Amino acid sequence: MTWLITGGAGYIGAHVAKAMVASGEKAVVLDDLSTGVPERLPAELPLVRGSSADRALVDRLMAEHAVTGVVHLAGKKRVDESVERPLLYYRENVAGLGVLLEASVAAGVRSFVFSSSAAVYGVPEAETITEDTPCAPISPYGETKLAGEWLVRAAGRAHGMSTACLRYFNVAGAAEPALADTGVHNVIPMFFDRLTRGEAPRVFGDAYPTPDGTCVRDYIHVADMADAHLAVARHLTGPGTRGDLTVNIGRGEGVSVRELASLVAEVTGNGTEPVVEPPRTGDAAKSVASAARITRELGWTARRGAREMVESAWEGWLLRHPQAARR
């Protein structure tokens, strides 16, 4: 069996690709390299540069590599950008997904894993978010992920594909420094970026109904995330597996932004006190996953804690910003 991993040179994608290859799975990566880094990938893993919305390219790639399963990680991922450019997000995340699914059906693909997001839930009032918590996305990004889930499930039912939708919570850390997040849109690299530039980390809001007044989030180590993808992929190809699976990918534990800032201070040795800025529109006070379903059905559970996420992310940051160690 050969897996096509779209967006496989990205931060999460490279971890998934590495985990699958290390476990003996055969794979090929498709990435337009808009944010992906080819050097992240194992040398033996084929990389094709291009878009998963390019039907002719995908048809040719699937035929040449005898693809029978897809892990779809490519897509636009920034909530703020989606508000400013909703047409782009619907084109890339929904229309592009439709093209990939059409190609998958034509090629006889039997298994399809879709990268979804906790953004599908919006701002739920639930203390712990289960897969049965009502979905009410509040951004175009979240809307496109929910629409993508609908499309994946419908295509699976209509064409006999086994499908899985993985609702990511907050991904952090790195399995090794070279695979670290190169962007500064997630909270931990945002903290690192400010400290490296000699500026105080920013905390958005400190009057939420939480123990320390800052938002509480469920952070999941990207290496655990990769292991979850491998477990799901193998589940879909197991004997007699049919139908669809929707699961949260998180630790089931909350960490506040202020607690995270304290961990960053300990790990970096930079105790610059965070500055509090006005809360951002749409930020939920608390967003913590229940990961009971994936544990029950697949036996997967997260193994790494918040400190490991910060420490591994810092090692990756120092690889690209060695001057940060001197501050």
C-alpha positions, 0 to 999 in steps of 0.5 A: 500500500502507498500513502499520498501525504499532501502537505507532507513537507509542512510542520505537521506533515513532515512529522507524519511522513517521518512516522509513517516511513519509520514504521515501514509504510510506503508513501509519497509527498505532494507539497506546493512548498509555499510553507513546506521545507523539503529538507524536513523529509527523509531522503528516500521519500519521494517529493512531488512539488505541486498542488493537490487541487491540480487534477492532472498532476494528482491523477499522474502521481496516483497512477505512477505510485499506485496510491491506495490511501491519502493523508490530506494535510495541505490547506490554508490554516490561519484563522485571522487570514481566513477572515480577511480572505474567505474566498481564498480559504473556501477555494483552497480548503473546500474546492481543492479538497473536492478535486483531490477526492474526485481523483481519489475515487477515480484511482480507486483509493480505499482510505482517506484521512482528513486533517480537520480542526477543533475550530469546527466547534467554535466557542463551545460552553462545554467544560470538555469537548467531545466529538458530540459537542455541537459544531458552530465554527466562528471563522471561515477557516473553521467553516471550511474544515467542517464543510471538508468533513461533510465532503469527506464523509459523503464521498466515503459513503458514496464510493466505498472509501474508509475515511477519518476526520482528525480534529486537531487541538493546539499542536506544539513542539518538535520530534527533532530540531530540524522539524520544528515549526518555522512560522510565528503564528502559534503561541509558543513560537510567538513567545520565542519571537518576541523574546528573541527581539528583546520584547515582552511576550504578549498575553491576550486578555487576563479576565477570563473565567479561568483560574489565572484569568488567561485562556486555557488550551489543550496542547498536543505534541506534534510527535504524538499527533504524528503517532495518532495519524499512523494509528488512524491510517492503520485502523482504516486499512485493517481487516474489514474496516469500513465507514468513517471515524471522527476523533479529537486529537488532544491530551485532555488536559488544559494549560493556561497561556500564563502557565505556558509563558512561565514554562517558556521563561524557565526553558529559555532562561528569559524571565521577561514578564508578559504584557497583557493586551486586549482579548482577541475576538472569538477566543474561547475562555477554555478549549480542552479535548476529550480524547476518550474516543480515539483511546477507546477505539484505537488504543492511542493516547498522548504521551508527552507533556507541555514541558517537552513541547516547549523544550523541543520547540526551543531547540528547534528555534535555536537551530534557526535563531542561535542569537536567541541563546545570548539574550 
